[in-house]
Amino acid sequence: MGRCFIQIIMGPAGSGKSTFCTTLQQHCANLDHIRRRRIHVANLDPAAETFGYDMAFDIRDLITVEDVMEELGLGPNGALIYCMEFLLENMDWLEDELNSFDDDELLLLDCPGQIELYTHIPVMKRIIEQMSMWGHNSRMASVFIVDATFVCDAPKFISGSLLSLSAMIALELPHINVLSKCDLVDVEKVESVLEEETSTSLWHREEYAVRRREEEQEQQEEEERRSVAV
């Protein structure tokens, strides 16, 4: 019975959690034979449909959102919460899956994107606590994926940072934030935002940018009016 290393992959829906898992798995598989390492990835999202990674195990073998919606008449969010609570009541299934890995193996758990499962409803916290009781407490870490395009928008960036902080406090695990989709944004702009020391300075910077855009627009409209008058 092993106690593998586990990364809890979380973040808002559409942030790139599954892509992160796929990329990390492929990267480690393509290293030279000395550094090559097999990365296992498991799906804990009962609403997920497509994956790019080789799956170690899948919560949909236990329960799916689609089945719950059909049988109980719940909406998508209610069905997802029901599925995760059902997992809590059947943690022996998860324990059996985790026991199939050796001590030196790494497992990524691709978790649901509904952030309330981490911050408002203590479902994920109770799952983590149970896994800690099985001996994984010193071998788990949480990875919070944030869309890099959020960084360029101060309100979204501050919101994402607070969500990440809430998840970190709730789960009480070693925590790291990862920016995804960095190829879609200007690197210098991202770095300049990350250099801001406080959310207040970042907010003032955004306000200044908004005012400047408004002034430029007003100036352009004024020039257009003058040209029409002439």
N, C-alpha and C positions, 0 to 999 in steps of 0.2 A: 504494500500500500504506500504510494508515493505522496509527496507534498511538493507539487510543482510550483514554479514561479508563475504568478498571475498578474496580468494587467487588466484593469477594469476600464474599458474604452467607452467614454460617454461624451455627451455634447448635444446641442440642439439638433432637431431633425434637419437633414440636408447639409450638415456641416462637413461631412466626409469621413465618418467613422469607419464604414465598411471599406472605403477606398484606402484609408490609412492601414487597416488590417491587411488588405490585399497587397499593398506596396511593401509593407514590412516583411510579410511572408515571402514574397518573391525576391526581395533584396537579400535576405539571409540565405535563401536557397541558391542564389547565383554567386555567392562569394567563393573564393578559392577553397580547395578541399581542407585546408588547415582551419580556416575561420568559419567554414560553412556550418550553419545551425538550422535545424528544423524548427519552425515556428508553428504551433498549433493554434487554430482559430475556431471558436465556438460561437454560435448565434444564440443570444438570449432575448432576441426581439421577436415575440410571437406574431407581429404584424409584418415582418420583413418578407420580401418576395424574391429578390434576385441577389446573388452574391458573386464576387469575382475570386474568392479564395476557396481553398480546399477546406471543407468543414469537418471538424473533429466530432462535434455533436450539435444537435439542433433542438431548441425548446419546442419547436413545432411538432416534434415527435411526441411531445407530451400534451400540448394544447396550442390552439391557434386562435387568433382574434376573429377570424372569419367564422369559425365554428361557434364561438361564444355569441357573436352578433346574431347568427341564425337561430340558435337554440334559445337564447335568453332575451333576444330583442333589444340588446344594448347598443349604444352608439360606439364609434371607434375608440374614444378615450375611455369610456366606461368598460368596454370589453378588454382593453389593454390592462387596466388596473385589475380587473377580475383575473386575467391570466397570470399576472405577477403574484397576486395573492394566492392563486392556486399553486403556483410554484412553491411558495412559502409553506403550504400545507403538504407538499410532496418533495421535500428537500432530500429525501433518500435517493430520488432519481438523480439529482445533481451530485450528490456525494458519490454515488456509484460511477458517474462519468469522470469526476475528478480523480478518483482512485486509480483510474486506468493509466495515469501518466507517472513517469519516473521523477525523482527528486531534481534532476538537472534539466528538466524540460521547461519550456516557456509556453504559457497558454494566454491567448488574448480573448477576452470575453466581450463580444460585440453587443452592447446593451441598447435598450430602446432610447429613442431621442426625446421622448416626452419628459421635459425637465422636472415636472411636478413629482415624478417618481423619486427624485433625489432631494428635492428641497421642501416640498409640502407634505407628501405622503411618505412615511418611513418604510416603504417597501424595500428599496435597495439597501437601506441601512440595516434592516433586519437580515437580509440575505448575506450581507458582508459579515455581520456579527456571527451568523451561523457558520460561515466558512472559516472565520477566525477560531471558533470552537473546535473545528476539525484539524487545527494545526497550521492553517495558512496565514496566520496573522502577521508574521514577520516576512512573508513572501509575496505580499500583495501591494500593488500601487495603483493609483487612479490616474488616468490620462484624459484630460478634458480637451476636446477638439473645438477650436473656434475658427469660424470662417474669416480668412484674412481680409476680405472685403469689408467686414465690420470695423476693422481698425481705422479705415479712412473716414468713418462717420462717427463723430464723437459720441452722440447719444447711444448708438448701437454698441460701440466699443465699451462704454461704461456699463451698459446693461449686461453685455456678455461677461465682463469682468466680475460683476456682482453675482451672476449666476454661477460662475466658476467658483467664486469664494464660498457661496452657499453650499455647493456640492462638496467642496473640500471640508468645510466645517461639519456637515452632516455625516459624511462617511468616515471621517477621522482616519484617513489613510495618507501615506506619502503621496504627494500630488504634483503633477506637472501639466502645464498648459502647452498645447501644440497648435500653431497656426496652420491651417490648411488652405489650399487654393492660392498659394502665394504667387503663382505664375499669372494670376488675374489682376494683380495690383502692382503699382509702382513701388519698387523696393525702397527707394529713398524716402518716399512718403510714409511708408510703414515704419521705417527706422526713426524718422523724425517724430512721429506720434509716440512711439515707445520710449523715446528719450524724455518725454514730459514726466515730471516727477510727481505731479498730483492730478487728480481728476478735475480740480478747480482750474488749473492752468490749461488743461486740455479743453475744458468747456469754454473758457475765455478765448482760446485760440479759435474754436469753432465759431463763436459769436462774431469775432473779428472777421473771419472769412466770409460769413453770411452778410455782414454789413458791407464789406468790400464789394461782394458780388452785386448787392442791391444798388450801391452807389454807381458802379460801372454800368448797370442796366439803366438807371435813371439818366446817367450822362449820355448813353447811347440814344435813348428815347428823346432827350432834349435836342441832340444834334439832328436827329431825323425830323423833328418838328421845325427846326430852324431851316433845314434844307427845303422842306415843303413850302415854308413861308416865302423863301427867296424865289 
